[in-house]
Amino acid sequence: MNKIRLIINNDTKKSEKQKFFIKKELQCILNLYAKMVSNGSWKDYSFSTGAKEVSFDVYQRASEKPVLRITKNLKPNYFNEKYLIKDKDGKVIKKSESLNFLIDRTSWNRLKLIK
């Protein structure tokens, strides 16, 4: 009986980092998406996850590749690489430490979606 141990907070899933967008981030992205859909610029979206990033992928049509990605970098090398906007080839267009700042400071009408 003297070998009983009390283990507190053994749930390893709670201690892992959140591997998705939080509610405020997702709300900001979906507000932008609604605005761009009403413009007729964006047609569809999807989410993709990986070990290092989570992304909101934007499609102009039902195609194989997304034309634009809003990415949350889970393991950034620098503080300003937490949120990224990438084109269809994966080239970084813009980066910032704040998602709101990134979305507000990007002129979305100037970004041409290449077919």
FENJOFEN-V718803 format. One record per residue. N is the residue number from 1. PSI is psi in whole degrees, -180 to 180 (* if undefined). NEAR is the number of other C-alpha atoms within 12 Angstrom. Layout:
n->(N/N)
psi->(PSI/PSI)
near->(NEAR/NEAR)
This chain:
n->(1/2/3/4/5/6/7/8/9/10/11/12/13/14/15/16/17/18/19/20/21/22/23/24/25/26/27/28/29/30/31/32/33/34/35/36/37/38/39/40/41/42/43/44/45/46/47/48/49/50/51/52/53/54/55/56/57/58/59/60/61/62/63/64/65/66/67/68/69/70/71/72/73/74/75/76/77/78/79/80/81/82/83/84/85/86/87/88/89/90/91/92/93/94/95/96/97/98/99/100/101/102/103/104/105/106/107/108/109/110/111/112/113/114/115)
psi->(-20/5/19/131/145/120/122/138/54/-4/108/-23/-33/-32/-16/152/149/124/44/176/141/172/-44/-39/-45/-37/-42/-44/-44/-30/-43/-43/-45/-40/-43/-30/-40/-28/-24/8/-43/145/-37/165/165/170/144/144/152/-175/-30/-14/159/135/150/112/134/135/143/-37/178/91/176/-41/142/147/-17/146/132/116/139/114/116/-22/70/145/-34/158/-30/10/23/-40/134/151/124/150/-173/-21/-3/5/133/122/-47/155/152/165/-11/130/-42/-44/-42/-46/-41/-35/-3/129/97/-29/-25/-23/114/128/111/132/*)
near->(4/5/5/6/7/8/7/7/9/10/9/9/10/10/10/11/15/19/23/24/28/15/11/14/25/23/17/23/34/25/17/29/30/19/18/24/20/13/14/16/26/31/24/26/30/27/25/22/21/16/16/21/26/29/34/36/35/36/30/28/21/16/16/15/23/31/32/38/38/47/45/39/35/26/20/19/12/14/15/19/27/29/37/37/39/27/27/24/14/19/16/19/24/30/29/27/23/24/31/23/20/28/29/16/16/20/16/23/15/10/18/16/24/17/15)
